[in-house]
Amino acid sequence: MLIRAALDPSAPNGTFALAGPDVLTVDEFVQVLSRGQAKERHLQGPLAGLLAHVLPNLTPAVEVMSTDSLPDTTLAAEAFEIDLHRIRDVYQPIEARP
């Protein structure tokens, strides 16, 4: 899809969310990736921004992560005629791979 979007002049134009059919909150996404083992810690935006300058492990891009980003999961699939797959069906943690 990316190659077609970049090289095919007849490809649709626009901004497309590259997401599967699942609509997950950030917390749900973290739980899928951690297989339910992660413990979320929520900080308010201003406090997180301040701490990002003090704690090296906290990203300064906290405003991006302070709210959920719920994309239109069908727009890219329809425009590029692709199949979407659930994250739980395609994601395998490293330790689970053969």
N, C-alpha and C positions, 0 to 999 in steps of 0.2 A: 504494500500500500504506500509506503514512504517513497519508494522508487517511482511508482506511478505518479504520485503527487508532484514529485520533483521534475520528472522528465517528460511526462505525457501532457502536451498542450491541451488535450481535451479533458483532462482530469478536473474534477470540481475544484473551485477555489474556496478559500475560507479557513476558518479555524475549526478543527475537529478534535474532540476529546477522544483519546485512545484508551478507552475503558471497555471492559466487558459488560455483560448484561447486569451484573450485580451492582446495586447501589448501596455503598457502604459508607458509614461515617468513618472518620479518622480512627476512632477507638475500635470499631469493628475491623477495619483494615489491619491495625496493629495486632489484634487478637488472631486474625487469620494467619498472618506472617509468623507470629510467635507460638502458634498452636495453643493459644490460651494461656501461655506462661508469662506474658508481660503484665506488669502492673503499671497502669497509666498514672501519671502525676500531672494534674492540671494546674497551670499558673495563669493568672489574669495577664492580659497583653502587656500593660505597662510594667508590671513586675518582671515578667519574662524578658522583656526587652532590656531592662536594667541588669538582670542577672546574666544575660548573654554576654555582657561586657566583662563580667567577673569570672564566670565559669567557662572554661575552655571547651567542655563537652556539650554545651548548649548552643545551638545554632543562633546566629543573630537574625535569621529570617523567621523569627517567631510569629510575625504577623501573618505569614502565609499559612502557618499551621494552627492559628488560633480559631479558625472557623472551618467547617466542613466545606468541601468543594464538590458539589454533586453535579456531574456532567450529564449532558444529554447522551445517553449511551447508544442511541439508535442512529444518530445523524451520520457518523462516519460509516457505519455498517451499510446504511442505505445508499450513501453517496458512492462508496467504493465497492459495493456488492461483496462484502466480506462477512464471514460468520464470527460471531462473538462467543467467547468461552468464559465460563465462570472461573474466577480466580481459584476457588477451592478445587476445581478439576484440573488445573494446569500447574499450580504452584506446588513444588515439593521442597521442603527444607533440605539443606545440604546433607544433613545426617541421614535423611530418608532415601537419598539417591543411591542406586546400585553401584 
